Amino acid sequence: MRNLVLMRGSMGSGKSTFIKNNNLQQYTLSADGIRLLIQSPILSENGNYTISQKNDNKVWEFLLQLLEERMKRGEFTIVDATHAKQESISRYKKLAQEYRYRVSVIDFSDVPLNKLLEQNKMRPEYKQVPEIAIMNSYERMKTEHVPKWTTLIKPQEYNEIMQYRPIDLSDWKKIHVIGDIHGCYTALMEYLKDGLKDDELYIFTGDYLDRGLENDKVLQFLVEIKDNENIMLLEGNHEYHIKNWSHERETDSRVFKNSTEPQLEKANIDKKEVRQLYRRLRQLVYFTYHGKTFVITHGGISKMPDNFIYLATEQLIKGVGDYNTDIDYAWEQNTNGNENLIQIHGHRNIFRLPTAASKNSYNLEGGVERGGDLRVVTLTKEGIQTHEIKNNIFKISKDVKPSVDQNNMSMDEFILYLQNHQQIKEKQLGHNISSFNFTRKAFKEKIWDDINIKARGLFINTYTKDVVSRSYDKFFNTNERSFTKIPALADNLKFPVKVYEKVNGYLGTVGYNSETDQLIFTSKSEINSEHANWLKELFYDTFNENTIKLIKSYIKQENVSLVFEVILPKENPHIIEYKERKLVLLDIVYREIVFKRKDYRDLEYFAKAIGVEYKRLAYIFSNWIDFYKWYRDITNDWSIEKEGYVVEDSAGFMIKIKLPYYNFWKQMRGIKDKVARKQEHTIKGSELYTPLHNKFFAWLKTKDREYVKKSNIIQLRNDFYNEMDNL
């Protein structure tokens, strides 16, 4: 937190020993330490090694630069130096005012002179100073007093005074904790429609302005209530902009500059009042209330620290971890379910969690500025209640991205689009059939639109103008594209959603060519490739003649193609181990321009009719919270030995979820290929970021390169685990 502690005392008075004994080294800037960074000990005329004092201008310039960097983040900091003169302490005053720091001085000036001289002799030779220097500083401290704007502390008082303790707020009849407002005055007034009650406490968690449409009204309201005894205002990350504005400084926020600032200027708000408002903003509110302990911050923390003094203000404001950290889950995990220890915060909620976000953690970020809710938690002797006030005054963002009207497109137009698209390649396969597939550049550089996402397993007879076989439109992994990131999914998934297990083979389709009245077997943009032929061979091995006639008739009459996952453990092993060759029917897709498929009941019925395995429905989720908690758990579970899942929402939107076990061994397959080629020197340290990575890599390097080259990752994994089990 914003606390600066200055050590004061003559050389040898025990300042550095005090810091060490109290485990405060990591918070300390030492003048002597910086002197040693700039110049190593020098040999004096007395024949002793000593720390040079000749670089002091550089030393103090550098120390103050480091201190200001820490102050920008609100970090607790100790400066270990003599600080004998008032002027040496006063040099910190401007920084302390700018960054709202409390300054304390731990005073060692009463250590007797004889003890100072004795302790000086006990120091390492290079740290010893001339006795005359000690005498001078000792005498100076008798006449130089510590400035009154600092707090004087004796060493034995430190642990008592520098402990941040909760205050008891049980005398208040009710406590209102109000979340991020973001300039949404009307929603705030809807909650406060009965006015502020004198026997109730109101705690605001920060982010009062920006993004909303009523910033001036919110700021005027806060200025009016800032001095009320029943008001506590926390500092959020957006308050930095009103600080700059009130001091006539430029801000780097385009939102503030282009939207908020014009509103404030037009309202002619007194900037002096705003400066006073900013000085009243708290870093946190830490209190007890009827037997429970509460900590309220803007950004959210992951656990209750032993002493808040040592936690940087930046972490209280911006939160512990990254913006996409599920801080509510972290709190639940790290507080061991202590029901009497409760966190309330705002700022971030990309997972769209409810107000009661986790066990004993309440999230007050409700997207109010986007038409969401102003969130409030109220505390009374009887318990905790949550409130959501819908905001109806907000700016609607419009998506202006152009798209192609596929529903009204003719096949001639569609083929023309495909053939002239820069990120689609046509491959003519003979017999008037072409496959269309997105380019490597589209894949690598993520260049996607409404047309080239269709060029995936798409086969067209350019003479008859028929789709002879097709698979899915290209769909993506979670977090692979902007619209598959968790925040976007939280907003856009249409519930209920269905989750299917993803088997780990390769994709193949069975379609129909009306020109030849034949089934078409396709894979990887080919009809005569090794993979397509493997599919064809397995297809005829799996089904008897009558079943094949039934399948052909069905594909022809229903105008569909069958999408299979092809599992070939010997010919084409992947990451997940299977014992037998098999086809798994994934979907029945219409051979049309717009992606459309049979529903799961039809798939299930047809698969049973032809006697083939089909994709397994694993879960159905009716709401985002249940889905997110499941997602959070399985994406951190290394024990699930599967590739992952395919999620399909009720509007047909699809995403893939890859699991940690699969991702790890897929990565190690690439590592094994480099080892086999004797290119392990190209493997970066960042690629080996767990003990298992390094253990498997070290094991690989002990093996014959030819064995590594010829073995697939499944065989290598089994051999690795077998050897580890036998050690």
N, C-alpha and C positions, 0 to 999 in steps of 0.2 A: 504494500500500500504506500501511499504518498507520505513517507516518513524518511527524513534525512537525519542521521545520527553522526555528530562530530565528536571524535575523541579529542580530549584536551588534557595535556599534561607534559611535563618535561621528558626528555629522552631517558629511558630506563624506568619510567614510572609504572610500567605494567600494562600499557594500553594494548599492545599486540598480544600479550599473554592472555589478557581478558577476552579478546576476540577469539583466540584459539580455544580457550577453555569453554566458551559458550557456543562453539561450533558456528561462528559467524564469518568465517573466512570467505565463503562464496558470495557474501553480500558486501564485501569490503573493497574499497579503492585505497591503496596504500601509496603515499607519496614516496616512501623509500623503495617500494616495489617498482614503481615507475622509474625512479632514478636508476635502479639496477637493470631495467629493460633498455634504457637509453645508453648506459655506460656501465661496464663491469667494474668491480672494486679496483682502486688505484693504490699504488704504494706511496705512502706519505714520507715527508722528510724525517719523521721519527722512526722510520723503519717498520711501520704497521700498514696493513691493508685497510682501506676505509672507503666508505661510499662518497663519491664526489658530489659536492653541492654546487658545482659550476653550471649545471644544466637546469637550474631551478625555474627559469622562465619557461623553458620547453616543458618541464615536468608539470607545472601548474596549468599551463595551457592545455596540455594533453589530458590531465586529470579532469579539468572542468568540461572538456569536450565529452569524455566518457560519462561523466556525471549527468550532463544534459541528455545524452542518449538514453540513459536509464530513467531519467525523470520524464521523458516523453512517454515512456511506457508505465510510469507510476510505480517503479520498482523501489522497494525498501533498500536503502543504501547507507553504508557507514564509510566515513572518510577517516582514515587513520593518519593523523599528522599531529604536530605539536599544538597548533592553534593557540599560541601564547598571547597574541595581540588581538584586540577587538577587530582591527581591520582585516585580519586573516579570517575571521568568522563572517564579517560583513560582506565578504566577496560572494557569499552564497545567497544573499538576501534577494537579489533580483531574480535569480533562477527559482528560488522557493516561491516567490510571488507569482511568477509566470506559470508555474506548473502546480500551484496550490499545495505546496508541501509544508508539513509541520517540521520544524527543526528543533532537535534536542541536542544537548551537549552533555556527554558523560565526562565528569570532571575528576581528574586525578591530581589536581593542583595542590592538594593537601598532603601528598606523600612527602615525608621529611627529606631534607637535602642529603643527610648521611645515607639514607636508604637508596636514594637515587644514584649516588656515587657508587655505592656498593653493588647495586644491580647492574649498573653500566659495565662494571668489570666482569660480570658473569656472562655478558652477552658474547656471541661470536666476535672474533677480532674485527672483522670488517664492519660490524654494526656498532662498535664502540665509538663514542664521540669524545672530543676533548672535554675535560672536566669544566673548563671555563665556560663552555657553551651551555652545559647543564646549569651552572650557577646563574648565568645570565637569564635563561628562560625561567628559572625558579623565582628569581627576584622580580622579573617582569610580571609574573602572574599574581604577585601580591598587589600590584597597582592596577593591572588591567582586569576589568570586569567583563563577564559574559553579557552580551546585549540582551535587553529585556524582551525582545521579540522571539527569543529562544526559550526552551524549557531546560532548566538545569537539573541533571540527574547524577546522583552519586552511584558508583559502580554496584554497590550492594542493593540499590533500588531498581536496577535495570529490569530484571525478570518480572518484578511486580508491576512496574509502570508500563512496560512495553508488551503487555499482554492484552489482546483485543477480546473483551468479554461481552457477552450478550446483555442487552438491557431488558428489563422486565416491563412489558406493555400490557399487563393483565388488567390495569385499571380502566382501559378503554372498553366501552360496552361492545363495540364492534370495530373490526379493522377491515378496510377495503383495500385490496391490492389491485391496482389498475394497470393493465398491460399497455403495449405499444399503441400510441394514438395516431401517429403519422399524419397529423393535420386533419383528423376526422372529428371536427368539433360537434357536429350534430349527433353522432353516435355517443360521444362522451356526455353531452347534455341529456340525452335520452336516459342514460344510466343515472345521472345526477339530477334528475328532474325534481326530486324532493329537496334539493339543496344540500349543502354541507352541514352536517349536524355536529354541534359542539362536543358531544360526548362520544363521538366516533372518530377514528383515525383513518386518514387517507394516504396511502403509499402509492406513488406513481413510479413505474419501473423504467422510464426513459423512452427515448425515440419519440419525442413529442411532435416533431415537424417532419416535412418532406414526404413527397409522393401523393399526399392527400390534397384536397381542394380548399381547405379552410384553415390554412396554417396561421394566418394572422389572428383569427379568433382564438385559436388554441393558445398562441403565445400571449395574447392579451389576458386571457383567463389565468394563465400560470403566473403572470406578473402580478395580478390582483391578489392571488391567494398565497404567494410565496412566503409571506411573513406569518401566516396563520400557525398557531401552535399545533393544530391537528393535521398539518400537511408535512409529508416527507417526500422529497423529490430525488430520484436516482438519476445518475448520469448515464445516458446511452451513447452509442457511437455517433449518432447524428447530432448530438449537442455540440460537437466540436465546430460545426458550421455556424451555429448561432454565436458561439464564442468569437470566431473570426469576424463575423458580420458586425457584432456589437463593438469590436475594436477597430473597425474600418480596415480589415485585412481581406485579402483575396482568399477565396476558397477553391479547392480543386474539384468540388462536387458540381457536376453539370445540372443535376436535378435541383440542387439548392439555388444555383445561379440563375437558371432559366425559369424556374417555377416558384420556389418558395420566396426568394429574395424580392421579386417584384410585388408579391402580396404584402410582405412586411413593409416595404418602402411606401407602398400606396396607403397603408394603414397608419403611417407616420408613428410607429411605435418608438418610444423613448429608449434609445440604446443604453443609456446609463442604467435604466431599470433592468434591461436584459443582462447587463454585466453583473448587476447585483443578484439577479436570478441565477446566473451560472455559478456564482460563488457559493450558493446555497445547495448545489447539487451534491448528493452523497455518493460514495463509492459502493456502499451496500447498506442494508439494514439487517442487523443480526440481533435477535431478540427471543425472549421466552414469553409464552402466552398460555396461561392456564395449564401448565405442566408440560407443554411441548416446546421444542426449540425450532425456530424458523430462521432461514437465511434467504434473503431476497437480494438478487443481483440482476443486472440487466441481461448479461450473456449466459449465465448458468455455469455452474462448476461441477466437477466430477466426484468430489468427496468433501467432507468437512475437514478442513486443515486444522492442525494443532493450534496454530496461531495465525489469524488473518493478516497480521502485520507483515508477514513475509511473502504474501501473495501479491503479485503485481496488479495494480489497478487495471491495466489493459486486459488482464484475464477476467476481471470482474465485469468489465464493460463489454468486451468482445466475446467473452466466454472461453472456457477451457477447450482445447482442441481446435479443429477447423469448423468452419460454418456448417459443414455437412455432418458434423459429429452428432450422434444421437445422445445428447447430454443427459436426457432423462433416464435412458437405459443405463448409462454409465453411473449415474447417481444411485440407481436401484442396486446395481451390482456392487458398488463400493461402500455402501452404508449398511450392507448385510440385513436389510429389511427392518432397520430400527424405526418403529412406527412413531417414535417421539421426535424424530429428526426429519424436518420437512424443508424442501427447497421450492422456491417460487422464482421464476425468471421469465424474460421475454426474449426478444431479439431474433431467434432462429427456430424454425420449425419446418424444415424442408420435407419432413416425412409426414406432414399434415396430421400430427397427433392431436388427440382431444386435449382439453384443458387439463384434465387429470391424466397426464401423459404416461406416467409410470408410477410405481409404488413410491408414494411420498415425494413425487416431483411434479410440479404444476407448471404448465407451459402457457404463457399468456400472449404468444405471437399467433394471432388469428387471421393475418392477411387482411386487416380491416381496410387498408387503403385500396385493396383490389375488389372491394365489395364483400369482403369476409366479415368477421366479427371482431368487435372490441371485446376482449376477454377480461373478466374480473374474477378474483377469488375473494370471498369474504370469510372472515374468521370471527366466531363467537364462542362463548363458553361451551355451547352445545356441540360445536364442530365446524367443519369446513364445507362451504358451498361454492359451486362454480356458476358463472353467469356468462352468457354470450349475447351481445347486442349487435344485431345485423346493421351494417352500414349501407345505406342506399344512395349515398352521394359520393360518387367516385368516377374516375375517367375510365371508359371502356377502351382497352387496347384492341386494335383491329389488325387482323392478319391480311396483309395485302399480297401475299405470295401467290403468283398465278399458278393455275393448274389446268390440266387438259381434261376436257369433258369426254371421258372414256365411254360413257353410256350412249352417246350419240355419234360415236366414231364408226365409220364403215371399216371392213376388213382391208380394203384397198388403202384407206388412209392410215390405218394402223401399221400395215407393212411398210408404207412409205416413211412413216415416223421412225420405225425401227431401222430401216436401211440408211437413213440420212442422219441418224443420231450419232454425235461425235463419241459418245461413251458406250456405244453398242457395237459389237462385232457380229457380222453374219458369217456363218460357216455353211457352205453349200455341201450337202452330204450325198447328193445323187438322188435320182428318182424324184426330182422336183422338191425335195425336202431340204429346208434350211433350219439351222438352229440359230437362235439369237441369244447372246449372252453379254452381260455388262463387261466393260474392259477392265484390265488390271488397274489402270489409272483411276477409274471410277471407284474401285474397291479400296485402293491405297489412299487416295485423296478424299474419299467419302463424297464423291460427286453423284448425288442421287436426285431423281425427279420422278414424276408420275409414270414415265415411260420406261426408263431403264431399270426400275425395280422389278418390272415384269420380265425382263430378259434374263431369266434364271430357269433353266430347264424348259425353255419354250421352243417348240418345234412346229413349223408351219409348212404346209404344202403350198408353195407359191403359185402353183398352176390351178389347183382346185380352190385356193384361198380358204383352206380349212386349217384350224389348229388341230394337228394330229396328236399332239401330246403336250401336256404342260404340268408344271409343278406349282409351287407357291410363288407369289411375289416375294422379292427379297425382303426378309425381315431381320431384325437386329437383336443383339444382346442387350441386356440391361446396361445402362450407362455408356453404350457405344455411340449413341447419337443424342442430340439435345432432347428429342421427344421420348427417348427411352431412359433418360435419367430419372432417378427416384422422384424428385419434385414434380417433374412433368407427369409421371405415371400417377402420382397422388392426385393430380388435378384432372387427368384425362381418362383414366381407366373407367370403363363402364361396367358396373357390377350388376349381376354376379359375374365373376370370372372363373374359368375352369383351368385347371393345371394338369398337364399330361406329362408322364415320364418320357424323357428323351433317350431313345436307344442310340447306341454308338456304333453305327456302321456307315454306309454311304447311301446317298439318295438315288433311287432309280424310279423311272415311270414306265407304265405300260399304257400305250395309247392305240389309236386306230387310224390307218390310212385308207380312206374311202376309194382312192384311185386304184389300189391293188387289193382291196378287201383283206388286209392283213393287219395283225397286231404289230405294233412298233415298240421295241424295247430301247429305252434311252437312258443315258447317264453321262454326266459331265460334258454336255453339249454334243454328244456323239451317239450314233446308232450302230456303229460297227467296232467300237473300241473294246478293250479288254473288260472294262467295267460293265458296259452294256451287254457284252456276251456272257459275262458271269451271271448277270441278272437273268438273261434269257435261259441259260442252262439251269439255274436254280428254279426258275419259274416252271420249266417243264419237268424237273425232278420232283417238284412239290405237288403239282396237280395232275390228276389223271385226264384222260382224253375228254370225258363228258364234262368235267368241271371246267376245262379250258374252253369248250364250246359255250358253256354257260357264261363264262367271263367275257368272251368275245361278244356274245350277243348283248350282254349288259352294257359293255363299254360303247358298243355301236348304237344301241337304241337310246341310251341315256345321254349320249354325247359327252362322255366323261373319260378321264384317264385315271389310273390307279397309281397312287404315290406310295412307294415302298421304302422302308429302310432295309438295306441288304446287309446281312450279317454273314461274313465268311471268315471264321477264325484262322484258317490256315492260309488261304489265298490273300486275304486283305485284313489283317489285324489292325486295330486302331489303338485306343487307350484302355477301354474297359474290356475285361476278359469274358468271352463267351465260350461255351463248350461245344456248341453245335451250329451247323449252317442253318439259316432260316430267313424267311421273309416276314417282315412286320408291316402290316397295312396301316399307313399313317392317315391317309385321307383319300376321298373320292372327289376329284376336282373337275368341274365342268370345262370342256375344251372351248372356252370363249375368251374374248378380250378382257373383260372384267373378271377378276378373281372371284370365284364363287365355288362353294363345295357343298356336298351333302352333309346333313347334320349327323351328330355322333350316333344317334339311334339307328339311322340308315347304315352307317359304317359298321356298327356292331352287328346288325342283322345280316349284312352282306358277308362280312368276314366269317361269321359262324356258318353261313350257307356254303361257303367254299372251303371251310376248314383251315383258315389261316389265322395266325396270331395278329392282333391289332393293338394299336396304341392304348395304353392303360390310363384311364382317368384317375388321377391320384387325389385331387382335392377340388372342392368348390368353395369359393369365398364370397360372402355376401356383402362385405364391406372392406374399406381400405385398411382399417386398423388391424383386423385379423390377418389380412394378406401381408401387410408390412411386417408384423411380428414374426410370421412364418418365414418371410423372405430374410429377415435379419438373422434368424436362427440357422437356417439351412446354408446361408452363404458364409457362415463361420464354423460350419460343422465338417471337419475333415474325415469323419467316419463314414460318410455316405459315399459308397463306391459306385457312383453313377456319373454319367456325363452331365445331367442336369434336368431341366424341365422346360416345357413350352407352355407359355401362358396365353390364353385366348380370352379376350373380354367379350361382353355380350354384343358389341358392335362389330366383332370380327377382327379387331386389332390383335396382333400377335407379337410376342417378344420371347427371347430365349434367356434362360438363366443357366449359367455354367457354374458347376460346383467346385470347391477348393481342391478336392482329390483329383478331379479331371484336369483342372487347370495346371496343377503341379506336375502331373506326369506328362501332360502335353508339352510343357516347357522343358522337362527333362528329356523328352524325345529329341528336341532340338539340340540340347547339350550333348546327348549321346552321339548324334550325327557329327558334331564338331570334334569330339574325341576320336571317333572312328577315322576321321580325316586328318588327325594329328594337328587340329586347329584349336586345341583347348586354350592356347595363349590369347585367342580372340574373345574368350568369355570374360565379361566384365564382372567385377565383384558385386555390382548391384543385382546381377542375375542370380546370385547365390545368397539369398537373404534369410534362410532359416537353417538350423542345424541339419535337417534332413537333406536340404540342397547340398550342403557341403559334404555330408557323409556319403551320399550317393555319388557325387562327383569324384571324391577321393577314391571310392571303391572302383568306379569306372576306369580310372587311370591306372589301376593295378592289373587290368585285364588285357589280354591279347587283342590288338586292334582289329584283327580279322574276325574274332569272335564278337566284338562289339558291333562291327559293321554288319555282320550277317544276322545278328539277333534283333528281334523287334523289342519294343519297349516293354511289352508284357512279359516276355521271356527274361529280359534283364531284371525287371522288377521282382519277379518270382525268385530268380537266382540270388539277387541281393538280399531279400528277406530270409531266404533259406540259410544263407551264410551267416547273416546276423543272428538268427535263432540258434545256430550251432556254436557260436562263440562262447 
